[in-house]
Amino acid sequence: MEKKTPAPDQELRVLMLAIAFPRPNLPTFAVWALKQAQAIQRQGVDIQVVSLVPWLPRFLGRKSATARKYLDCPPRYTWDGLEVEYPRWLLYQFGQLKRQSMKNPGPQQALAWQSVKRRLLKKVREFQPDVIYAHHTWTNGDLARRLGKITGIPFIVTDHDFAEIESCGQYAARQAYHRRVMQAAFCTVAVAKRMEQGMRKHILADGRIRTIYNGADPIPPAMLEKPRPPELQGKLVIHSAGLFYPRKGFPKLVEAFAMVATKYPQAILRISGDGQDRPAVEQVIRDCGMETRVTLLGVQPHQQVLQEMAWSDVFALIAIDEPYATVFSEAMSAGKPIIWASDGGFAEVVADGVNGCAVPPLAVAETASALDRLLGTAELRTRMGRTNRDLLESTLTWDANAAAMTMLFRAAGSQPANNGCPPAGN
């Protein structure tokens, strides 16, 4: 199968491969990937998504809630006009298999490719994409490379995880795996300059790489205007959101809040999310005596998380190695000052004292000081919030991201794959 160059007036077709993508039975999972795909669709691109799901024997669903998360996913679903298929394959990013693949992804990926090769090639024949767009070199980037080798269709990869890049400096087999994909790709996209620098240091110094930041959709005015519920009236509300695992640092955030809670008796902390680290979060809440001041909201629909942001006064997330958390963009769209960790990708687009407060990752005392500064001055919160909303709407939306990505797609669709991506701004 040979790649056919689209005519200038022909609609651009993009096949997106994204394992981290919402599923009908898990609509709150990786909503950011759906938002990006929908923004690309708004650019006039005909985009379809394939989100591969691990194959598991049906009997496991009777024993494991985790297994049911995969087994209950239907083979296809349409998200407001965006077609998504969920084929099964033999790749498992959890437990010992994930740890082994972090060192050497090749063996498991080769088996997984054979399990889904026929299905993906059928999809390519039916849809006839001009470009394949893969989220994460491991694993979708390798699938795009293999499809491109067979079909001649160029592909672009966006990586989203610092650890996946930096581990290439530790494990030669993983470095070779990433290098093969990067050398074959029309372009590799990083979501932060720090990630791009890591790619050049650990994988391919002269790689065809550029940074395009993620975004957020502006929060609807009706959500911003909706009155707070009675239990939040008269409160100073700090909001945070994310999956509960150690890197996110929610126990540290609770400790920092406890340090300023006495000074601000009307302040409360509300956290949207859940996960493996929840017992540690709950223990810190008890240890600090914050049971009446900290509320764990659990997993919520995306729209409800946005509403919590709209009702808040400050958004805080002090996770270590946060590549580019879209929750910051969403909080800025809500017009809120933010507290962020200085090592994250988002630190590249905001400034300490202008958009909120930068703190060292997981730093309790510095986070407490930042909370004290923002809780103590309503005028400062208002000024920073207004600045943040203006910055988001002018620069950091998903539509801005999609426009930059669509330029790459069009360049890839009209040139041989190895000609490379155009420089930033072109």
Residue pairs with C-beta under 8 A, 6 or more apart in sequence:
1 121
1 124
1 125
1 150
1 151
1 152
2 151
2 152
3 130
3 151
3 152
3 153
3 154
3 417
4 128
5 413
5 414
6 12
6 13
6 130
6 413
6 414
11 44
11 45
11 46
12 44
12 45
12 46
12 130
12 131
12 406
12 409
12 410
12 413
13 45
13 46
13 47
13 48
13 127
13 128
13 129
13 130
13 131
14 40
14 45
14 46
14 47
14 48
14 129
14 130
14 131
14 132
14 133
14 409
15 47
15 48
15 49
15 50
15 123
15 124
15 127
15 129
15 131
15 132
15 133
16 37
16 40
16 47
16 48
16 49
16 50
16 132
16 133
16 134
16 135
17 49
17 50
17 51
17 52
17 132
17 133
17 134
17 135
17 140
17 143
17 144
18 30
18 33
18 37
18 49
18 50
18 51
18 134
18 135
18 140
19 51
19 52
19 93
19 135
19 136
19 139
19 140
20 29
20 30
20 33
20 135
20 136
20 160
21 29
21 30
21 33
21 34
21 49
21 51
21 84
21 135
22 28
22 29
22 30
22 31
22 33
22 34
22 79
23 29
23 51
23 53
23 69
23 73
23 77
23 86
24 73
24 74
24 77
25 69
25 72
25 73
26 69
26 73
27 301
27 302
28 299
28 300
28 301
28 302
31 302
32 214
32 326
33 135
34 79
34 82
35 215
35 216
35 217
35 326
35 398
36 214
36 215
36 398
36 401
36 402
36 405
37 47
37 49
37 82
38 79
38 80
38 82
38 398
39 215
39 217
39 397
39 398
39 399
39 401
39 402
40 47
40 402
40 405
40 406
41 47
41 81
41 82
42 399
42 402
43 399
43 402
43 403
43 406
45 406
45 409
47 82
47 133
48 82
48 83
48 84
48 85
48 123
48 127
48 129
49 82
49 83
49 84
49 85
50 84
50 85
50 86
50 87
50 120
50 123
51 84
51 85
51 86
52 86
52 87
52 88
52 89
52 91
52 116
52 139
52 140
53 70
53 73
53 86
53 87
53 88
53 89
54 70
54 88
54 89
54 90
54 91
54 92
54 93
55 88
55 89
55 90
55 115
56 67
56 70
56 71
58 71
60 67
60 71
61 67
61 68
61 71
61 72
73 86
74 86
75 85
75 86
75 87
76 83
76 84
76 85
76 86
77 84
77 86
78 84
85 123
87 116
87 119
87 120
88 115
88 116
89 112
89 115
89 116
90 111
90 112
90 115
90 116
91 108
91 109
91 111
91 112
91 115
91 139
92 98
92 108
93 101
93 139
97 108
100 108
101 108
101 109
101 138
102 164
102 167
102 171
102 174
103 167
103 171
103 173
103 174
104 171
104 173
104 174
104 177
105 138
105 139
105 142
105 173
105 174
105 177
106 173
106 176
106 177
109 138
109 139
109 142
109 177
112 139
113 142
113 143
113 146
116 143
117 146
120 143
120 147
121 147
121 150
121 151
124 147
124 151
124 153
129 153
130 153
130 409
130 412
130 413
131 153
131 154
131 155
131 156
131 186
131 409
131 412
131 413
132 144
132 147
132 148
132 153
132 154
132 155
132 156
133 144
133 155
133 156
133 157
133 158
133 405
133 409
134 140
134 141
134 143
134 144
134 155
134 156
134 157
134 158
135 157
135 158
135 160
136 157
136 158
136 159
136 160
136 161
136 164
137 157
137 159
137 164
137 177
137 178
137 181
137 182
137 188
138 164
138 174
138 177
138 178
140 157
141 155
141 157
141 159
141 178
141 181
141 185
142 177
142 180
142 181
144 155
144 157
144 181
144 185
145 155
145 180
145 181
145 184
145 185
147 153
147 155
148 154
148 155
148 184
148 417
149 184
152 417
153 417
154 186
154 412
154 413
154 415
154 416
154 417
155 184
155 185
155 186
155 412
155 417
156 185
156 186
156 187
156 188
156 189
156 405
156 408
156 409
156 412
156 421
157 181
157 182
157 185
157 187
157 188
157 189
158 188
158 189
158 190
158 191
158 212
158 405
159 165
159 188
159 189
159 190
159 191
159 195
159 199
160 191
160 323
160 324
161 323
162 194
162 195
162 198
162 321
162 323
163 321
165 178
165 195
165 198
165 199
165 202
165 203
166 198
166 202
167 174
168 174
168 175
168 178
168 202
168 203
169 175
169 198
169 201
169 202
175 202
175 203
178 203
179 203
179 204
181 188
182 188
182 199
182 203
182 204
182 207
182 208
182 209
183 204
183 207
184 417
184 418
185 208
185 417
186 208
186 408
186 411
186 412
186 415
186 417
186 418
186 419
186 420
186 421
187 208
187 209
187 210
187 408
187 412
187 420
187 421
188 199
188 207
188 208
188 209
188 210
189 209
189 210
189 211
189 212
189 405
189 408
190 196
190 199
190 209
190 210
190 211
190 212
191 211
191 212
191 213
191 214
191 323
191 324
191 345
192 211
192 213
192 323
192 324
192 344
192 345
192 346
192 348
193 211
193 345
193 348
194 343
194 345
194 348
195 211
195 323
195 345
196 209
196 210
196 211
199 207
199 209
200 206
200 207
200 209
208 420
208 421
210 421
210 423
210 424
211 424
212 401
212 404
212 405
213 324
213 345
213 348
213 349
213 396
213 401
214 324
214 326
214 329
214 398
214 401
215 326
215 329
215 396
215 397
215 398
215 399
215 400
215 401
215 402
216 326
216 329
216 330
216 332
216 333
216 392
216 396
216 397
216 398
217 333
217 397
217 398
217 399
218 333
218 392
218 393
218 397
219 306
219 309
219 310
219 330
219 333
219 334
223 303
223 306
223 307
223 310
224 310
224 334
224 335
226 307
226 310
226 311
228 235
228 311
229 311
232 268
232 311
234 266
235 266
235 267
235 268
236 264
236 266
236 267
236 268
236 313
236 314
236 375
237 267
237 268
237 270
237 311
237 312
237 313
237 314
238 257
238 267
238 268
238 269
238 270
238 312
238 313
238 314
238 315
238 316
238 371
238 375
239 269
239 270
239 271
239 272
239 308
239 309
239 311
239 312
239 314
239 315
239 316
239 331
239 336
240 250
240 253
240 269
240 270
240 271
240 272
240 273
240 315
240 316
240 317
241 271
241 272
241 273
241 305
241 308
241 309
241 317
241 327
242 248
242 250
242 272
242 273
242 317
242 319
242 325
242 327
243 273
243 274
243 275
244 250
244 273
244 274
244 275
244 276
244 277
244 278
244 281
245 275
245 276
245 277
246 277
246 280
247 319
247 320
247 321
248 277
248 317
248 319
249 318
249 319
249 320
249 341
249 361
249 362
250 271
250 273
250 277
250 280
250 281
251 277
251 280
251 281
251 283
251 284
252 318
252 362
252 363
252 364
252 367
253 269
253 271
253 316
253 317
253 318
253 367
254 269
254 281
254 284
254 285
254 288
254 290
254 294
255 284
255 288
255 364
256 318
256 364
256 365
256 367
256 368
256 371
257 267
257 269
257 290
257 293
257 294
257 368
257 371
258 288
258 289
258 290
259 364
259 365
259 368
260 267
260 368
260 371
260 372
260 375
261 267
261 290
261 293
263 372
264 375
264 376
267 293
267 375
268 293
268 294
268 295
269 290
269 293
269 294
269 295
270 294
270 295
270 297
270 308
270 312
271 281
271 294
271 295
271 296
271 297
272 297
272 298
272 299
272 300
272 304
272 305
272 308
273 297
273 298
273 299
274 296
274 298
274 299
278 296
281 296
282 296
284 290
285 291
285 294
285 296
297 308
300 308
305 327
305 330
306 330
306 334
309 315
309 330
309 331
309 334
309 336
310 334
312 331
312 334
312 336
313 336
313 374
313 375
313 381
314 336
314 337
314 338
314 339
314 356
314 371
314 374
314 375
314 381
315 327
315 328
315 331
315 334
315 336
315 337
315 338
315 339
316 338
316 339
316 367
316 370
316 371
317 325
317 327
317 328
317 338
317 339
317 340
317 341
318 339
318 340
318 341
318 359
318 361
318 362
318 363
318 367
319 325
319 341
319 344
319 361
319 362
320 341
320 343
320 361
320 362
321 343
321 344
321 361
322 340
322 341
322 343
322 344
322 345
322 346
322 361
323 344
323 345
324 344
324 345
324 346
325 344
325 346
328 338
328 340
328 346
328 350
329 346
329 392
329 396
331 338
331 388
332 338
332 355
332 388
332 389
332 391
332 392
332 396
333 388
333 389
333 392
333 393
334 385
334 389
335 385
335 386
335 388
335 389
336 381
336 385
336 388
337 355
337 356
337 357
337 374
337 380
337 381
337 384
337 385
337 388
338 350
338 355
338 356
338 357
338 388
339 356
339 357
339 358
339 359
339 367
339 370
339 371
339 374
340 346
340 347
340 350
340 356
340 357
340 358
340 359
341 347
341 358
341 359
341 360
341 361
341 362
342 352
342 358
342 359
342 360
342 361
343 360
343 361
344 361
347 358
349 391
349 395
349 396
350 356
350 358
350 388
350 391
352 358
354 384
354 387
355 384
355 387
355 388
355 391
356 370
356 374
356 384
356 388
357 370
357 373
357 374
359 366
359 367
359 369
359 370
360 366
373 380
374 380
374 381
374 384
407 422
407 426
408 421
408 422
411 421
411 422
412 421
